[in-house]
Amino acid sequence: MDHLSARQHVVDMCRTMLERGYLKATEGNVSVRVPGRRLYAVTPSNYSYDRMRVEDVCIVDFAGEHVPDADRAGAGLAPSIECGMHANIYRARPDVNAIVHTHQPYASALAVLRRPIPALTDEQVRFLGREVAIVDYAPSGTGFLARNVQKKVTSGDNAFILANHGIVAVGTDPERAVFNMALLEKVSIAYLLALTTETGKVYTIPTPIREVAFAKLRADEKRIGAQVTKSVPAERVPDAVPLPSADAAARDEAARAVAAGPSSSEQDTPKPDPASRACPAHSTPAGTASQQLGYAISSYPDVEDTMRRLRALVDQPVRGLRHDALNDVLEWFETKCQGSKELTDRARSRIPGGVQHNLAFNHPFPLAIDRAEGAHLTDRDGNVYIDFLQAGGPTILGSNYAPVNDRVAEVVRESGPVTGLFHEYELKLAESIHRFMPHVEMYRSLGSGTEGVMAAVRAARAFTGHSVVVKVGGAYHGWSDTLVYGLRVPGTYRMNAKGIPFGATSATREAFPHDLGALRRKLIENRVRGGTAAVVLEPLGPESGTRPVPRDFNARVRELCDEFGALLVFDEVVTGFRVGMGGAAGYFGVTPDLTVLGKAVAGGYPMAGGVGGRGEVMAVFGSGLDGRSGAHVQVGGTLSANPLSCAAGYFAIEEMARTNAPVIAGRAGDRLAAGLHRLVAKHGLPYVVYNQGSIVHLECSGVMLLDMHSPIKLLRENKPRKRLMEQMGAAYTANGIITLAGSRLYTSMADTDAVVDDALERFDRVFSMVDGV
């Protein structure tokens, strides 16, 4: 690449001004002279400078003509429209080797007033000249403006105000040009304030200009003040305090729990957690076995404090990777993942978007995984990753768990994967689920969590005779027509409902997270219209606890459902068995009417989903050729309840109980979260870390906390915050860590202390790459 040094100087200048907030606030362009040549390097036109690469910088001659490199990736980019102005300055001033042009509002106000800045300080005279002159107006990017600037720069001064837009600062080197630009901003503010407060001459400043100047000053003051007052000190885990262990202590605890088993009549009546304040009729959902084994959540998050930290994160500007670090990450993908890129590029011609899975991380392109074992994944190119995706949550035992695989293989050898008729393991699976979740009196196997939610909604409507269903906004309950509503972003109603007729969601309502008052109002409205069939929620909070619910939230919803005659449906697709063998219902001590299971219910095998609950409600699912009632709810599928999946689910559940895998995975989550707390505090980052057992949240952008309570903020910040999340996820991947969208991590029984500590070292490397660290 030609003139690499000059190009690099341009990138460095952009980065410096971005870090100091100049270019972000004012936009503009910069250039650097190519030594010994009648050429200079300049920023491209209409380009986002926070993504600037060396190869994007343009080379222009002193006639203002672009000199592209034929073999350069950025050769198609056009130089700044002001390149003629830069060329004239370099021709007129041989001492100038770097130029900065920005659109500073304070200097622009002085231009409107036609007030050049006189000599105010010795510093100004020394570096900028005796006067900061105003260059006469001419349209941007024209030869008129270039000639007007050329006339002024011959004075030997180093800073000028443009009558139509912004300023020009020049220097003998890139650092001096940036310094002169910053000094001019300082001088412009001082002079503008002096004019606006001049005794007896306030009239000299036109009212519109005064308002512009003071509004900008007030906004800057408010913005800086908000960042200070709304920031929250990072939670600190003292170095002297050892991290929780996922090894000896947790595994010994698990072994004791398994060995003890149910041993007394006192255990026959499980005691609900008093913190849940559940209703008496719905307060004993966990069985003896699940209570004896315990739960993955050793300490429930302080929801009020966590939400305060999340709100503070969203109130602040994003903190992402430095530009050079982001380029290194993208280069890693290009050089180390060529096999994945080739395979997924081919897939685009036969698979929409080139990837089938919603959980697949696609930035900058999807990875093709060849092997999975325990806590690790290996891609097509042989790169090994620590796996904190765990297929989205189902593999609590770890990936590709051999003891389950071997038992499933025996069943498949005997019966094949599907028979179309009843198989013993259908019953075994239902009995195993009931053993640990007694509130699931009957269970119907289906194909996925989405199907389970569809069936639950249909059953609730059939059982109650009501049609309206209420969900907590922001939650994901699969992709059924009814519940693709308020998806991921609370208050967005049908924003993601392309291809779904309005009639499909006409009986769906949404309540904002945590807002029991809003939920009550919805139930009152529905009662007037005929009643509510069901309230559907994720018991930890939307998106697996991304907005964690208060400790007693589920109990309060249970009370509301009882009051208004609605069924309570727990979506435990993620939390079922991951929170503990009794699920989230057992942990909170709240009994739902229906429970949707998925993911872990087949141990990671396909066709993982189903719905269970009270026998009288589940009776609506009577199947087969039932001519006596003829009114059962129609659900099913050729591969639902197939021997392979039912056997896999049964063996996985029994193995999780035998090893107490949920508790061990939860302790690994505790260790990972505590370690991340240390790293966030160490690097002074505003990121928020908390965990609900083996579900660990690492929020760097807070994009999932945006909602329609602040629609303008959502519209303005959704894309940059989502882009930051993608970039951080890519950085984790490039350092050997697979996450769920860069913001969620699932631990498993395979995550030993050594695995977690290895991951923390990798996170440390990524955090050191963040802008401002």
BELLINWO-V356131 format. One line per field, one symbol per residue. phi: phi as a letter, one per 20 degrees, with the letter a starting at -180 (. if undefined). psi: psi as a letter, one per 40 degrees, with the letter a starting at -180 (. if undefined). A space follows every 10 residues. Layout:
phi->???
psi->???
//
This chain:
phi->.flfffffff fffgfffffe nfffeclpbc bcfegmcecb ebffflcfff dfdgfefedc efenefdfef eegefffefg feffffffff fecffedbcc ccdfffffff fffldfeffd bfffffddof befdegfbgg mdfffgfffg fffffnfdbb eefeambccc bfbgffffff ffffffffff ffffffdfgm cfffdgggfg ffffffffff fffffffffe fcgffddggf effgdedgff ffffffffff mfcbffefdg effffflffg fcdceeegff fffncfefbf ffffffffff fffffdffcd ffffffffff ffffedcfff ffffffffec cgmnbedfef eddebfeded ccbmdccceg enfdcfedel lnpfeffofl ffgfgfffff fffedmfbcn cfcgfffgff ffffgecgfe fccdfceafg fffgffffff fffemddfcd cegneddndf gfdeblfmdg nelegdefnd ffffdfddcc dfgmefffff ffffgfffep odfbddbefe pgllnfdfeg gdgffffgff fffdmdeede edgeegmffq femfgffemc eefccedalf fcmnfflerr cbrggfffff egdmeeffem cffecqqgef lfggffffff ffffffffel ggffffffff ffffffgfff fgemeefdcb bdmedddced dmffefbffc ffffffdgff ffffgfffff ffffdncece lmcccdecff efgfffffff fffgffffef gne
psi->hifddddddd ddddddddde eddddeaaii ihihheifii hiiiifihee ehideehihi ieeehhgihd ehdedehiii eedddddddd ddgdeheihh highdddddd ddefgihihd idddddddid ihihhiiiii eidddddddd ddeedeieii hhddhaihhi ieiddddddd dddddddddd dddddeehhe fdeehidddd dddddddddd ddddddddde ihiihhhide hiiihebddd dddddddddd iheiddedgi hihdddfiid efegdiiddd dddaidhdhi igdddddddd ddddeiiiga iidddddddd dddddefddd ddddddddee hheeidhdeh heheiiihhd ihhbeiihid eehhihgedf feedgdeiif hddddddddd ddddeidide iiideddddd ddddddgdeg dihhhadidd dddddddddd ddddeidhhh ihieihfafi ddeghfhdhh eebfdefheh idddedfhih iiiegddddd ddddddddee ihdihhihde iiffedgiii dedddddddd dddefiihhh gfdddhdddi deaddddefh hidihhiace eefeiifgii iiahdddeee ehaaggedde eihhiaidei fidddddddd ddddddddef dddddddddd dddddddddd ddefieihhi igbehhhghd dedeeiiedg ddddddeddd dddddddddd dddeefhhih feeihhiide gidddddddd dddddddeei he.
//
